[in-house]
Amino acid sequence: MANVNAGHHDHHPDQEELRTFAFWIYLMTDVILFATLFATYIVLQGSTDGGPGPKDLFQMSGIYASTFILLTSSFTSGLAILAMNKGNRLALMNWLGVTVFLGASFLFLEINEFIHMVSEGATIGTSAFLTAFYTLVGTHGLHVTLGMGWMIIVIMQIAKHGITPVTKRKVNIISLFWHFLDVVWIFVFTIVYVMGVN
Amino acid sequence: MWESVKEFASEFFVTGDPLIYGADVSIVLSIIAVVSVLTYFKKWGWLWREWLTTVDHKKIGIMYILASVLMLFRGGVDALLMRAQLAMPEMQFLSGDHYNQIFTTHGVIMILFMAMPLMFGLFNVIVPLQLGARDVAFPFLNALSFWLFFSGAMLFNLSFVIGGSPDAGWLAYPPYSELAFNPGPGQDFYIWGIQISGIGSLMTGINFIVTILKVRAPGMTLMKMPMFSWSVLSSCIAIVFAFPILTVTLALLFIDRYLGGHFFTLDGGGNPMMYINLIWMWGHPEVYIIVLPAFGIFSEIVATFSRKKLFGYKSMVFAMIIISVLSFLVWAHHFFTMGSGADVNAFFAVTTMLIAIPTGVKVFNWLFTMFRGKITFETPMLWMVGIIPNFVIGGMTGVLLSVAPADFQYHNSYFLVAHFHQVIIAGVVFGFFAGLYYWWPKIFGFKLNERIGRWAFWLWNIGFYLCFMPQYALGLMGMTRRLYTYGWDKGWFEMNLVSTIGAVIMGAAFLVQIWDIAHSIKHMKRDTTGDPWNARTLEWSIPSPAPFYNFAVMPQVTSQDDWHERKLRIEQGLEKPAKVELEPIHMPKNSGIPIVMSMFWFFVGFGLIFDWLWMAVPGFIGVIACMVVHSFNYDTDYYVTVEEIKRTEAEAGRVIT
């Protein structure tokens, strides 16, 4: 038993590693959440109940712009990780800040799109198609909002504590989340918008 | 002014039923009693420091078990009310509306607020100990899971006296659960009560997967891990895949009801069948989520009391994994009669029947473990053996139900009611009872009285057969579920009366168990060995109840049933109890955030149920604020000194030099 104790510290679970692992499992649950919403959307896509359908509502120019912005924000969050790995705290905070700004721009375009649609009479209560549309796209938007708030909190903690194992893990996790949102958006873009207007 | 207050109160509080006034009075009286006892004995500080803010997995487990026993009482009273109404034809005890509310709350409470927390309670008190771990992977998250379950459960139970209970069945099928047909707040209580506690369940699932995969004692490979921990792992994997579907389903129903959406409505292009698919994609795995840990418990008990290694360890592991995978491929057997078509029905009939194979493997493995074992029949083993015939009958009627054409006869009949009660009571509830009797000394430090325990066992089993065997017959005689009264001409009287008598006996059995606990506390004989059953796994290698840091020294595992093997080696003189050196132990600090955050969730739920944004919005801000405060808190742990470890171990009767 004595020699067991010698190795005691090797077996102490590393909290940062555990949290990253748990976050991957959480992301898996989020995948299922979105998969369920996509399935519902696909089932209800045609149920416009005589109301407007995808072809009448979607304006693709705005969608291309917001897609470009979101993809760019994933890139800037990657630049933040690079800066962190180089130990450049200021660059890390700046790139995270840029990412938040791009996220806000994406959200601004999305809210504008929703307002435009509602003004044309296409509300969440108009038809099953629109209920499913607003819920799916809105849930993604909600995730973006949460991600932005989260990123701001992480920036504040980096300002306070610098680059430590804890803040490092927090940056890694939020950037993982941000890439995940990007992947989900690619599915939204393809299934909802591109397949909707074609 | 007074008139409007009166009008509000008459809508807000449920009125006009003596049962509900009785509940009002008992709720108020018990709150007054609890508050005055705590104040008189000056126990508020103790309650807050030791329990409400604890992150110790063992204490959280005890709170889960306590809450679930309370819920078992509530759900059991619901069951007795229903059986009283059905005891005789043309009874006038409950009205049809009231009956609908009672079967709905009975189902929801028993599955989500009794079976789930009882299971999580056992996860919490046992899994880290079995793994040789100091705690679960995320103690703070664990406390948060418990308090979310607790506020969800309280929110749901409140519907009985405030606003009105849900009445759309335990899975709330639309269109009946939609606003057009069900405008009262009952259905919203259902949505938020389950939603809030469901988030807690999902987090528990993630927490235990990480705990089991990442924080086992050195040397414990997955294939040396105790079977209960394996069952928890497979159950948690199913939780992680199934619960997000539930979250979405309830959210969609809420969007329909609150924002005027059309997911499942009859108008606006909605599709109620979509809900039925979604809810069973969660609901079917859910029944395996709760039964798999019971299988793990049986495996531990049968090995301990047969004094043998578990037969077919590897096949048990694979059987469990196969069951958790197959549980996701069978959901449509819940609606064979709803127009899926022959091919779809055939697919789901076959996958359903396939589950009987791994389940059969497990039953045979338990029997072979007993074969040529030195069996002793202490209460846990008595439950384990009693469950086998029960579960086999329940499983076989399940196979009968899985035959799609035959199901057109059984569907929604009492045959079905008897089947699922037989598997869920015999498989899950009795399984968890067996686990409670087995681990009771480890959790509380003393054994329960064997003689009274036997009484409870026999009463439960006799009541159980009397209650549910007649229901199989009633189902074949044409009695359907959810009906609240019937005529004399049906010929269902005798069977229903017997069934009701059985239910009353089960109620008595529950009281005998409570008596068993009270009696055992009064005549308590402290367990000083830490291993009263001469068991095989690591949790029995430490004092009972376990010290707050669990293991003074991390165990080194070399084989399956490591504690048993170590005892053998010491007995044969091959190994001496080793001299050990203690080191300071790293422990998490208590936190008040989980309970405060869950209270804010309660306000979110309550506010949205009554459409009070002035309550829901601040509640939500509170939730976010709690998250932010926790994120900024870097001071979450401390070290236990060697002196304190020595002192604690000495108090438990162990001297460490």
Interface residues (C-beta under 8 A of the other chain):
Chain A: M1 A2 V4 N5 G7 H8 D10 H11 H12 P13 E17 L18 R19 F21 A22 I25 Y26 M28 T29 D30 I32 L33 T36 L37 T40 V43 L44 S47 T48 D49 I124 G125 T126 S127 A128 F129 T131 A132 T135 G149 I153 M156 Q157 H161 V166
Chain B: A137 F138 L202 I206 N207 I209 V210 L213 K214 V215 A217 P218 V240 F241 F243 P244 I245 T247 V248 T249 A251 L252 I255 D256 L259 G260 G261 H262 F263 T265 D267 G268 G269 G270 N271 M274 L278 V553 M554 Q556 A578 K579 V580 E581 E583 H586 I624 V628 S631 F632 Y634
